[in-house]
C-alpha cells in the first residue's frame, strides 16, 4: 500500500510538461502483463457477455415462433443400427429440439418483446453513471452484470409463463445492462494513465464487437442443433462465470488492489497526480449546458451511433436481400464486420497512445484525426455500396472496411469525455449513452421508411442520409472539440456551482 508521503514524493518526480520520470517509464514497460491491462481484459469479457445477452433473443426468436423440430417419425429410430454413433447423435439432437417449445406470437408481439430491452435504457444511463462516479464502479457494474446474466438463464421459463412476464424480465435486464455499459468508464478515471487511456478503453470496448460476432456466428447454429433455450443458458452462464472473476479481482482504486505491484501502483498514481478525478455530489449543470466542447462530443455520439445502429440493424437484411444469401450464410457474413472491427478497435487504441507517448501528435490532434478517419472513409464506402452490389465480394469487402475504419472513432471523439472532465466521467458517459440511444431509436426507423418507400433506391437513400448525419457531426466536432480539462470540471470552480 502506498502511503501519503510516498505519493507526494513520487508526484514530485513529474516534470512540468507532464512527462514521467525514468522509474515510471520502466514500470510502464510491463505492458500487457500489468494489472491495469488485466482489468481491461476482464472488462472486455464483461462487454462480451452483455452484448451476447443483448442480441441472443434477436437470434433465437425465429426459432421460438416456429416449431423447428422435425415431424414425429416413430420408425425413424429403427432406420439405423443402434451402434451407429452418428444416428444416435442425430436422434439426441432431435430430442433436444423437440423439448424447445414454439410460441404463437404475432409480429407486433415480437416487436414489443424485442424492443422491451430498451424501455428502461433512456432513463437508466445518467443515474447509473452518476452512482458509479460517486460510489465506485465495482459494485454498480458487478451488480448489473450478475442481474443481466442471471435473468438470461430464466428467459425460457419466462417465455413459457407468458409474454407479460417476459417483457418485465427484459426491461429489468436492459436496465442492468446499462449499469454495466455506463458505469465501467468510472474505473478508468483512477486506473488509466493518460498515455494508455486509448488502448485500455478500446481493449475493454472491443468486447462488444467480439460478443456481436460470436452470437451471430453461433446463435443460429445452437438453435438449429440443440434448441433455442441453450442460447440463453450458455451465454447467461458465461456472464455468471464472469462475475466470479469480477468481484474478487476488480477494485475501484489501484491503491487498494491487493495484487498490484508497488511500482505499477506508483506509476498510475503519479501519472494521474495532476488530474483532478475526485467525484462530487453536485454537478455544474449550467456550465455543462454552455460548454461547446461537451456539446461537440454529444453531437458526435449522436451522429456516429446513428450510423452504427443503422448498420447493426440492417446489415443482415442487406446481405440477405442484395446478396441473396440464405439464413446460415447471412449470419456468418453479417458477423465478419464485427470481428474485424474488434481487432481494429484495439489496434486503433494502441496507435493513438503510441502517437501520444512519442509526442508525434498532440492529444487534441489525435482525437480529431482519428474521428475524421473513422467518419469520412466509412461514409464514402457506404455511399458507394449500391454501385458495387453486383459483386458479392466487393460488397462484403466494403462492409468489412467500413466497420474496421469506423472503429477509429473509439480512440477519437467517443473517448474524449475522459479528457475534458475526468471527475464527472460516470455522469457524462450516462448522458452520452442517452444521446446514443436516441440515435438508435430514430435511425433504424428512418432507414425502414426509406427502404419501404422505394426498394430500388431505398438503400442508396439510407446510406446517403447516414453519411450526411455522420459528416455533419464531424464538422461540429472539428470546430469545437477540445482535449484539455474544462474550467467547470476543475476543483476550484466546484464550490461555486
N, C-alpha and C positions, 0 to 999 in steps of 0.2 A: 504493500500500500504506500502511495506517495504521501508524504507529509507536507504541511504548508510551506515550511522552509525549502523543501526540495523543489516544489513547484516554482517558488519565487526565484530560486537560483537558476533553474533551467529557463525561466522566462527571460532572464537577463541575457541569455545566450542568443536571443533572437535579434537580429540586426534591424535597423530602422526600416529597411525596404521589405521586410517580411521574410527574408531568406533564413533557412535553418542552418545551424552550425554543423560541423563535421560529424559530431557524435550522433546527431539526429539523422543525418543522411545515412550513416552506417546502419542505424536501426531500421530506416525505411527500406533498406535493401532486402529485408526479409520477404517482401513482396507477398506472393500468394500463400506463403506459409504463415502469415500473421493471423492473429485472432480477428482483426477487423475484416480480412478477406474471408475468413471462415464464417463470420457473421453475414457477410454478403451472400455467400453460398447457401446458408440456411434460409435467408430471406428469399433467395431465388426459388428454393423448394417450396416455401410458403406461397409465393406468387404462382408457381406451377400448380399447386393444389387448388388455389382459389379459382384460377381460370378454367381448369378442368371441371370444377364444380359449377361454374357459370354456364358452361357450354354443354354439359352432359345431357341435360334434358332436351336441348335442341337436336342432339344426335339421336336420342332414344325415342323421341315422341313418334316418329313414323312407325316404329315397331310397336309402340304402345297402343296405337289406334288401329293397327292391322294385325290380324292373327297370323303371325309368321310361321307358326308351327305347321308342318305338313299334315294333310288329311290322315285320319286314322286308318291304318292298314294292318289288320290283325295278322295277316300272314307275312308281314314284312320281316319279322324276326326269324322266320324259318327259311328265308331265301338264301341265307349264307350259313355256313357251319358256325357253330358256337365258338370254335377255336380261332376264327378269323378276327384278329385284333382290330383291323380297320372297321369291320362290320360292327363289332362291339362298341367302338368309339363313336361311330355314326349314330347308333341307337342311343348311346348315352347323351349325345348332343340333342337328339330329338326329345328325350325325356326332360332335359333342362329347358328347352324351348317351350315344351308343352306346359310346363309349370308357370311360364310367364303369361299373365293374363293380358287380354286386349280390351280396350275401352271404346265405347261408342261416343266419342267426343266430337262435337261439330267443329268446323274450322274456327268459329267465333270463340268457343270454349278453349280451344287450343291456343288461340292468340292471347286470351286473358291469362292462361296458365303461364305461357312463356313470358309475358310482359310483367307478371306479378313480381318477378325478381327485382324489378326496377322501381316498384311503387314506393319503397322507402328510401331509394337512392338519392332523391332530391333533398331530403331533409336530414339524412344521416351524416354526410361528409363533414360539414362545418362543426357540429358538436363532437364528432369523433376526433377530428384533428385538434380541436381546442383542448379536449380532455387529455389526449395523448401528449400535447405540448406541456400541460401543467403537471400531470401525474406520471408521465413517462409512457413509452410505447410498449414496454414488455407485456404488461397485463392487458392493455387495450387490444393489441394485435393478437396476443396469445388467446384471449377470450374469444375474439372474433373468429379466429381460425378453428378453435375447438367447436364452437357453436355451429358454424357452417358445415364442418366435416361430420359432426355427429348427426345433424339433421339430414345430411345427404344419405346416410345409411337408412333413414326412415322414409325416404320418398316412395319406395314401392308400397310400404304399408299405408302411407297417407293416400296414395292413389287408389288403393283398394277401399279405404274408408270413405272416400268421396272427394269431389272437386273442391268443396269449400275448405276442407282441412288441408288439402294440397296447396291451395293458394295462400292460406295463412302461413304454412310452413315456408313457402318460397319467399314471402315478404320478410319474415324474420331472418331467413338465410341471406337475403340480399342486404339487409342492414348489417349483419355480421361480416359479410364480405367487404362492405365499405369500411368497416373498422380496420380491417387488415390493409386494404389498399391505401387508405388515407393516413392511418396512424404510423405506418412504418417509417415515414420520412423524418419523424421526430428523432429517430435513433441517430441519424447521420449528423445531427447538429453537434453531438458530442463525440462521435466516432470517426467522422470523415475529415482527415486533413485536407486543407484547400487544394493541395496539389494532387490529391487522389479522389476528389469528390466525384468527378465524372465517371471514373472506372468503377467505383464502389456502387454508385446508384444504378449504373447500367448493368452491372453483373446481377444485382438483385432484380432489376426490372425485366431482364431477359427471360425470367421465369414465366412471364405472361405469354410471350411468343412460344416458348417451349411447351407450355401447357396446351395452348391452342393447337399446336402441331400434333401432339400426341393424341389428344382427344379426337381430332378429325381423322387421324390415321387409324386409331384403334377402336374408336367408339362403334362405328358401323360393323366392324368385324366381330366385336363382342356381342352385339345384338343378333347377328346372323348365326353365331355359333352356340354360345351358352345362354343367350337370352338377355333381354334389356335390363332386368334388375341388377345384373352383375356390373353394369356400367356404373351404377351408384354405389354398390358395395365396394368395388375396387378403388375408385377414386376417393370415396369417403374414407376408406381405410387408410389410404396414403396420407390424407390430411390428418387423421388421428395419430398416425405414426410420427408425422412431422411435429406434432405437439410435444411428443416425448423428447425431441431434440430442443424445441424452443424454450421451454420453461427452465431447464437446468443450465443451458448454455448461453442464453441471451441476458445481457444486463444493459440498463439504460446508460450507464456511465462506465468508461474504461477504468476509472479509479476504483470501482467496486468489483471488478471482474476477478474471480479467484484464480484464473488460469493464465492471465496475461503476464508477459514478462515486464520487468521494471523498465527496460529500455524502450519497448513499444509503448508502454503507458506514458513515459516521459515524452516520447516523440509526439504522441497525439495531443497531450495536454499543452505542450509548448507550441505546437503548430496552430492551436486554436486560442492561444492566450490573448491575442489582440482582438479576438472576435467576441462580441457580447452575445452569448447564447442563453443567458438566464431568462426563463419564461416569466411572464407576469399575468396576473388575473385580468387586468384591464387591457383594453385594446384601443389603439389610436384610430378609431373608425373614420373620423373626419379626415385625418391626414392620409389614410389609405385611399379614400374616395378621390382625393385630389392628386394622388401620385400617378403621374403618367408612366413611369417605369413599371409600376404594378399593373396598370391597365394594358400596357404592351404585352405582358405575359398572359393576362387574362384573355385578351383578344387572340393571341397566338394559340392558346389552349383550345378555344372555341373553334378556330379555323382549322387547325391541324387535326383535331378529333372529328371534325365534320368529314374530312376525307377518310380517316381511319375507320369510322363506323360505317361509312358507305362501302368501303372495300370489304370489311369484315362481314357485313350483312349480305352483300350481293356477289362476292367472288364465286361461291358455289353455283349460284344461279347463272352467272355469266359464263362460267365454264361449261355447265350442262347445256345451256341454250345455244351458245355460239360454237363451242367445240363439239357439241352433240355427244358428250361423254356420258357413260352410264353412271349409276349411283356410286358404285365402288370406285371407279376411276376418278369420278368428280371429287370424292372425298380425299383421295390421295393427291390429286393435282391441287386442290384447294389448300392442302397442308404445306405444300412446298414453299410458298412465300413466307410462311410463319417460321419455318426452321432456318431459312436463310436470314430472315430478319433478326432472329435470336442471336445468331453469330455476329452479324454486323452491328448490333447494338453494343455488344461487348467490345468489339474492335474499335468502334467509334469513341467509346469512353476512354480506352487506352490511348488512342491517338490524341484526343483532346488534352489529357493530362500530360502526355509527352510534350506537346507543343507548349504547354504552360510551364512545366518544370524546366525545360531547356530555354525558356524565355524567348522562344521563336515568335510567339504572338501574345498580345495582352489578353486577359480573361474576356473582356467585352468583345474583342475581335473574334475570339474563338466561338463565343456564344452566337454571335450574329453570322459568322461564316458557316458554322455547322447548320444553323437554322436555314440559311439561304440554300445550301446544298440539299438539305432534306426536304425543301419545299419546291424549288424550281425544277429540278430534274424529274422527280416523280410526277409533277404536274404535266410537264411536256410529254413524258412517257404515256401517261394515262390518256391524254388528249389524242395521242397517236394510235391508241389501241383499235378504234374502229377501222382504221386503214390497213391493219395487218391481220384482221380476223380470218382471212382466208388461209393463213398459215398457222397451224396449231402450235408449232414450235416457237414461232415468233411471239405469238400471244402469251404463251407461258413464260417466255424469256422476259417480256415486258412486265408481266405481273410480278415476277420474282425480283427484277431490278427495281421496280417501284417500291416494293416492301423493303429491300435491302438499303436503298439510298434514303428513304424516309426515316429510317432508324437513326440517322444522324441528328434528328431533332431532339432525341433523348439527351444528347450532350449539349444541346443549344438552349432554346427558349424553355423547354419543358423542365429543365433543372435550374433555371435562372432564379427562381424564387428563393433557393437556398443561399444565393449570393447577396440579394438585396435586403433580406430581413431574416437572418437565421433564428432570432429569438421568437419569431412568430411562424416558424415553419409549419407546425401542425395545423394551425388555423388557416394559413394561406393555401396549403395543399387541399384542405377541405373545400375552400372557396373555389379553387381551380377545378376540383372534381365536379362541382355543381355546373360550371360552365361546360365541362366536357360532357356531362350527362344531358345538358340542354341541346348540345350539338348532336348527341346520339339520338335524342328524341325527334329532332327535326330532319336530319339528313336522310335517313332511310325512307321516311315518309315522302320527302321531296323526290327522291330517286324513284320510288314506286309510282308516283304520279307521272313522271316523265315517261317511264317505261310503258305504263298502261295507255298513255295518250298516243304514243307513236312507237310501234315495235321496231321500226327500221332505224329511226333517228333518235329514239329514246336514250340508248346507251351513250351516244355522242353528246347529247344534252346533259346527261348526268355527269360525265367526265368534264365537260366544259364548265359547268356550274361549280363542281368541286375544285377545279383548278383556279377559277376566279376567286372563290372564297379563300382558298389557301394563300394565293399570292397577295390578296388584299391584307390578310393578317401579317404576312411577311413584311410588306411595306410599312405598316404601322409599327411593327417591332423594330425594324431597322432604324426608324426615325427616333423612337422614344425609349428603346431598350437601354438599360444600364446594368452594370455588374458590381457596383460598389454599394456598401451598406447605406441605406437611405437614412436621412436625419430622423424620421419618425420611428425608425427601428433601433435607434441608439438609446442608451440608458439615460442620458441627460434630458431627453425630451419626454421620457416616460411619465414623469411625475406631473406633467402639465396636461395630460390627456386622460 
